[in-house]
Amino acid sequence: MAMSNAGNDYPLSEVPPEARKGLASLAMVLLGFTFFTATMFAGGKLGVAFGFADLLLVIALGNLLLGLYAAALGHIACRSGLNSVLMGRFAFGERGSKLCDLILGFTQIGWYAWGTATAAVVLGKYFGLEQGAVLALMAVFGLGFCATAYIGYRGLEILSWIAVPAMALLLILSMSVTTAKAGGLAGLLAIQPSSSLDLSTAITLVFGTFVSGATQATNWTRFARSTRVAVLASLIGFFIGNGLMVLIGAYGAIVYQQPDVVEVLMLQGFATAALAMLLLNIWSTQDNTIYNFAVAGCNLVRTDRRKTVTLAGALIGTALAVLGMYDLLVPYLVLLGTVIPPIGGVIVADFWLRHRGRYPLLAEARLPHYNWPGLAAYGLGTIAAFGSPWVAPLVGIGVAALAYGVFNGLTRGRTTAPASL
């Protein structure tokens, strides 16, 4: 049973010391996750709305906030050995945590459908394929992308060590060509924005694009060898990695009026490299995405058969892609980015306020069916995020955390007693 659990990456228990990873391994996996084509479109909207100097400030600030949020959850994940859905059992209760499973799991399966369809459609357009062939490619990609996630953390790491350096070199080359076309740094600074965005909306765009991924990055930071590793890897993945994706999208929009890096690379004469990068880019995010789904699914149905759930999720995502539902899902998934961050706010508050920075062992914890302070705080945080004119994800996190502190203080209840991990 221990060997089986290890092969399935401990979906329902703490990660033991012998399975912990170092900074290079963890940072590479997180970079593979955050190197995501869709993030570049957020950068494209920023690129036409700000001067270059202001643009750099917005990107740095938004991604620093995102990195700090991921690092706060990563710190807890390392100390406890648990991921977000397992932490959700403490924050929301044994049954109440299923809310996290449904929200996080559905979000990831939708993105998996979108990524699978996108890879097939782009290749179909490039090679002039018929619709039937494009649908067949969706089926191939849908099952192929999950192969590394099926293996587990080790599979994600191997792909990331291949994909991340290759993509980074190509993107650096592309940015140098783009900078030369713009007339160097002086040319970039001289370009005037063609539209406008206020600072709050811009930060919301940067922070909100990948905040759902940051909430689930605990699936990997729980493997960190130390809290220092977890925090640094989170900052590398989300501050640097996600920031680079936003910057590249902005570069394309400023100079080529095109935030899609694949289109930019084709305009620069790197067509073959562009297609290879597209597949590596999507694959290195897709396997992380379906891994996230599997972890949430294991907690939802209380099974440690992560590989089976991974395959089932890939089949569902592939079916959604083939049926064309990805066209309808993307706006809805962006909407879900508002309801996911309050989950992280409640988890952080619960860990530090109620558990004093140390969970008991999950197998020994006496958990209620529902932790009402956590559920009420989540609801209040979500309502505040939806109604906020400011940075909605940040408002959701902050209100949920503060509300939990108040509700927990009023109930003064402890459903679990601290124990050493």
N, C-alpha and C positions, 0 to 999 in steps of 0.2 A: 504493500500500500504506500509506503514511503517513497519508493522508486516511482510509482505511478503518479503520485502527487508532484514529485519533482519534475517529471516529464511534462506535466500539465501546468507548470509554473505557479503552483500554490494558489489556485483561484479562490479557495475558501479558508485560507489560513495565513499566518505570518510567514514571511520569507525568512528562512533560517540563516545564521551567520555564514555557513559554508557556501551559500548561493549568492552572496553579495558581490557586487561589481565595483570596479574602480572608475575614476573620472573619465578616462578616454573612452571606455566602453559605453558608459551611460550617456555622455555628451554626444557621441556619434549616433546613438539610437534616437535621441531627442532631435538632433539636427535632421535626421532622415524623416522624422515626423513633421517638423515645421517647414521643411523645404517643399512647399505646396503651391502649385500653380495658381489656385484660386486667390491666394493671399496677394498676388501681384496686382489683381484688379483693384483692390483697395488702394494700393500705391498709385495706380493709374488715376484714380479720382483725386488723389492728393496732388499729383504732379502738375495738373492743370489749374490748381486752385491756389498755389503758394509759390512765392519766389524760392529759389534754391536754398538760400540760407534758412528761411523760415521752415521750409520743407524738412530739412535735416533736424531742426529742433522738434517739430511735431513727431517725426518718426522716432527720434531718440526718447522723447517723453512717453509716448504711447507704449512703446515696446519695453521701456524700463518698468512701467507700471504692470504690464503683462508678465514680465519676468519675475518681478517681486511677488506677484500673486501666485505664480507657479512655484516659486521658491518656498513660500510660506506653507503651501500644501506639501511640497516635496520634503521639507524639514520634518513634518509630522509623519509622512509616509515612511521615511527612513527610521525614525525613532520607534515607530509601531510595527513596521514590516507589513502594513496593510495598504490597500488601495482605497480610492474614494468610495466605492460601493460598499466595502467592508466597514470603513469608517462611518458610513451612513447608518449602519446598524446601531452604533452608539448614539449618533446625532438624532436619528428619527425613529428608532425602535426596530425590533425584529421584523415586523410586518410593514411598518412605515417606510423602511428603507427601500421597499420595492418601488416606491415613487421614483427614487434615483435611478434604479435599474431601467425602468421604462423610459424615462426621459433621456438618459444618457445612451441607452442601447438603441432607441429608435433614431436618435440623431446620427449615430455612427453608421447605422445600416443605410440611412438615406444618403450620407456622403459617399458611402461605398458604391451605391448605385450610380451616383453622379460621376464619380471618378472613372468607373468602368465604362460608362457610356461615352464620356468625354474622350478617353483614349481611342475607342473604336471609331467615333465620329470623325476625329481629326485625321486618323489614318485613312479612313474611307474617303474623305475629301481630297487628301493628298494624292492617293493612288486612283481616284475616280471609281471607287467600288460601288456596286449595286447595293440596294437596301438590304437584301438578303445576306450578302457577304458581311455587311456592317453588323447585322444582328448576330451572325455567327462569330464575329470577332468579339462582341460583347460577352458571349458565352465563354469563349476561350480566356479572355482577360479576367472575367469574373471568377473563374476557378483558378486561373494561374496566379493572380495577385495574392491569393490567400495562402499560397504554398509556404512562404517564409513564416507567416503568422502561425500556420499549423504546427511548424517545428517548435515555435515558442521564442523566448527572448534571444536565444542563440541565432535563430534564423533571421530575426530582425537586425541583429548586430552585424551579421555577415553581409547582408544586403546594404546596410548603411555604410559600411567600410568601403564598399564598391561605389555606391551611388553618390554619396556626399562629396568626396574629393573630385570625382569626375564632373559633377554638376558645378562645383565651386570654381574649378579651373575654366570651364566653358563660360560661366557667367562673368568671371573676371575679364576674360577676353572680350566678351560682348560689351561690357561696360567701358572698356578702354576704347573700343571702336566707336561706341556711342559718344563718349567724351570728346574724341577727336572730331567727330562729325559736328558736334555742337560748338567747336572752336575752343576746346579746353575749358578750364575752370572759369575763366573770364566770360566765355560765351554762355555757360550755364547760369552764371550769376546775372547776366544781362537779360535773360529770357523773362518776359513778363507773364504772369498768370492770365489765362483766358477765361477763367470762371472764379468763383469765390466760395469759401467754406469758413464758418466761424471755428474758432479753436476747439470748442466743446464737441462739435460735430466731427471734427477731424480726429480728435482723441478717441471718440466713441468708435469711429471707423477702424482705427488701428487696433485698439484694445479689444473691440468686440468681434473682430474677424476670426480670431483664434482662441477666444477665451474658453470656449467649450473644450478645446483640445488641452488647454492648460489645466482645466479642472480634472481631466482624466490622465494627465501626465504622471500621476501617482502610480499608475500601472507599471511604470519603469523606475521612478525614483524610490519606490519601496525596495528595490534591489541595491540601493546605494550602500557602499561600505561604511560611510560616515555621513553625518548631517552636512559637513562641509562639502562633500562630494555631491550630495543631493542639491544643495543650494547653488553651487557653481555650475553644475550640469543644467539646472533649470534656467539660469541666467544665460548660459551659452546657447541653449536651444531656443529660448523665447525672446530674449533681448537681442542677441546677435543674429541667430538664424532667422527668426520671423522678421526682424528688422531688415535684414538683407533682402528678403523677398519683397517687402513693401518698397524698399529703395529701388530695386530693379524694376518693379512695375512703374514707379514714378519716373525713372529714367526713360523708359520706353515711351511713356505718355508725353514727356517734355520734348523729346527730340524727334520721335517718329509718330507721335499722336497715336500710339498703340501700346496698351499696357500688357498685352499678351506676349510673354517672352519668346514663345515659339514663333509667332509672327515676326517679331523683331529679328530673331536669329535668321529666319528665312530671307528677310530684307537685306541682311548683312552678308548673305551668301553661304550661310552655314546650315543648309536644308537638312542634310543627313544627320549632322550633329544635333540639330533641333529636334528631330523626331526621336533620336536615341535619348536625348535629355528628357523629352516629354514622358517617355515610357518609364525611365528611371525615376523621374520626379513623382509621377503618379503612383508607381509601384511602391516606392519607399514610404509614401503616406498611406496608401491603401492597406498595406499589411498591418500598419499600426492601427488604422481605423477598425479593421475587422477584429483585431486583437482586443481593442477596447470593447467592441460589441460582445465578444465571447466572455470577457471578464464580467460585464454587467449581466449577461445571460446566465452565467453560472450562479451568480448570487440570486438572481430572480427565481430560478427553479431549484436552487440548492443542490447543485451537482458539481463534482470536481472534474467532469469530463470536458475540459476546455477544448480539446482538439475536435470533439464531436460538435460542440456548439459553434466553433469557428467555421467548420464546413457547412453547418446548417445556415449560419449567417451569410456566408458567401453565396449559397444557393438562393436565399431570399433576395439579397442585393442584386444578383445577376438577373433574377426574374423581374425585379423592379426596373432595371435598366432596359431590358428587352421590351417590356411593356410600355416604355416611354414615360414612366412616372417621374423620372428625374427632372423633366421640364417643370413639373408642378411642385416637386419637393424642395428645390433650392430656396425659393422665397420663404417657405415654411421653416426650413432649417435655420435660416438667418434669424427668423423670429424666435426660434428655440434658444438662440444665443442669449436672449434676454432672460429666459427662465432657468438657465443652467447656473450662472454665476452665484446666485443666492445659496445654492447647495454648498459651494465652497465656503461662503461666509459663515454658515451654520456649523460646518465641520470644524473650522478653525476656532470659533468661539466655544464650541462644545469641548474640544480637546484641552484648551487652556483654562477655561472657566470652571467646567464641571469635573474634569478629570485631572486637572492640575498638571498637565503635560505628560501624563503616563496612562495609557490604556491598560486595563487588565488583559490577560490572555483571552482571546476571543472564545476559545473552547470552554473557559471557566466563567465567563461573564454572565451575570444574571440580568438579561435585557428584558424590558417591557415590550409588549406587542407594539405600542406606539409611544414615542416620546413627544408629548403634545407641545412642550415649549419649542422644540426643534421644528415641528411641522408648522406651528403658528408663525414662528419667526421666518421660515421659508416663504410662507404665503404672503406675509407683510413685505418682505424684501422683493418678491416678484411683482406685487402691485406697485410698489414704489418705483421699480425699474421701468415698468410699462408707462407710468405716468410722468417720468422724469424728463424735463427738457434738457438736462445736463447729461453727463456720461452715464448712460443707463446701466451698463454692467457694473461700474464702480458703485453707483447708488444702490443697486441690488445687493452687492456684497456687503457694503457698509451698513445698510439698514437691517439686513438679516442678522449680521453679527451683533449689532447693538440691541436689536429686539430680543435676540436669544439671551443676552446678558440680563435684560430686564425680566423676561419671563422666567428664566431659571432662578433669578434672585427671588421672585415672588413665590415660586413653588417650593424653593429650598429643598428639592428632592434629589437624591442620588440613587440611581438605579443600579449602579455598579460601584464597587469599592476598589481603590487603586491597588494594584499589585505589580510586582516587578515583571518586566518582559525579558 
